[in-house]
Amino acid sequence: MSYSVAFVSLGCDKNLVDSEHMLGILHQGGYTLTGDESEADVLVVNTCCFIEDAKKESIENILEVAKYKHEGRCKALIVTGCMAQRYKQEILDEIPEVDALLGTTSYDQIVDVVNNVLSEKGIRPQHFELIDREFLEEMPRILTTAGYFAYVKIAEGCDNHCTYCIIPQLRGKYRSRQMDKIKGEVVRLAKDGVSEIILVAQDTTRYGVDLKDASLAKLIRELSQVDGIEWIRILYCYPEGITDELVQEIKTNSKVCKYLDMPIQHASDHILKRMARKSSNEYLKTILSKLRHEIPNIAIRTTLIVGFPGETEEDFDVLCDFVKEMRFDRLGVFTYSQEEDTPAASFEDQIDDRIKIRRKEVLMDLQQDISKQLTKEKIGKTMQVIIEGKLIEEDVYIGRTYQDAPEIDGQVFVNYSGQLISGDYVNVHIVDANDYDLIGEIADEYSK
């Protein structure tokens, strides 16, 4: 009998890569895949618990799919990922519908775990390998993203130990993948039709620190030689690791998107020090100035945390002034989440939630004004756009420029009565803009 499996993947795109490997392993193991949770014999929830909202979302999803143990045909409910790693006993004690758990480095055991549950041996299997386990290479994978782009995880774990972050305890120390293994994966993805690869890790700029003769710049240079790859996008670049070599590679390599995701978290030296970040306000301004001087058309995304313990109104004013001065192309804001087992959780000067929310709203209003100005500046320009879909019953396609990562940044609405397919690259003349998105028309008939 062939059993069907449905997946719920939560959290970051690094977690999504793990989910895609588990899907591939299950499919190779003889299981069929379905998107209908009510029709699945096996339900897998790959969880996140980075901040409080992520924990709540994970619990809600586990409870939501647990109903199919009674209302559907579900015979096995498996919980994997960061929440399973962090709260294994609590999950088993408090959610009896959960049949098995897998830790963050144990997803290769997914078939054995599911088989054990379905065999009705009356056990609740758990697999928790060492979190410093070497990266699992050449695992089968089924993409859940659009077929023309894919995330490529270049390292696992983290050595930064920021005082607000639990990730090193869940994912282990930083371990870079070998360059030839990453390139082999990208070659396979390109043969399957992927043209945009998005490099991810907890900290991509640290890539190669534990390898001989390897760096992010060298890796990008190798990957750009793969036939079929058009765009290489880099996420999660910590500012301290942005070297001159990397800047020059982004500047001169035509396949590298002139886009950098650089989470800085704050701009007050007082708060950066309490966060155990290695940057300073002056350094951040210096690296941003260098990037924009060397790569004038670069788009820079960042993320910030407001309401960190001890953040005074003066600290927040410094952050607001920094955002006004730096004019980030893309910006996200999180309110500080007091995570147990992190150093910052025990800091005495915690901030009231109402203050956190107000500060987030102030920053987002500032960024909205900046974004509106920046999008208006693009009117009249011609930009390359990757097509991602079409509005139903309208001659309007939806796409992204090199300045936009999937699902988190802006979009381009392209007026065109001809035929395009998702994954086409087209030149678009920008004719209008709103706060975050662009509106354009096909500039010529060229597409790939």
Secondary structure, 3 states (H helix, E strand, C coil): CCCEEEEEECCCHHHHHHHHHHHHHHHHCCCEECCCHHHCCEEEEEECCCCHHHHHHHHHHHHHHHCHHHHCCCCEEEEEEHHHHHCHHHHHHHCCCCCEEECCCCHHHHHHHHHHHHCCCCCCCEECCCCCCCCCCCCCCCCCCCCCEEEEECEECCCCCCCCCCHHHHHCCCEECCHHHHHHHHHHHHHCCCCEEEEECCCHHHCCCCCCCCCHHHHHHHHCCCCCCCEEEECCCCHHHCCHHHHHHHHHCCCEEEEEECCCECCCHHHHHHCCCCCCHHHHHHHHHHHHHHCCCCEEEEEEEECCCCCCHHHHHHHHHHHHHHCCCEEEEEECCCCCCCHHHHCCCCCCHHHHHHHHHHHHHHHHHHHHHHHHCCCCCEEEEEEEEECCCCCEEEEECCCCCCCCCCCEEEECCCCCCCCCEEEEEEEEECCCCEEEEEEEEEEC
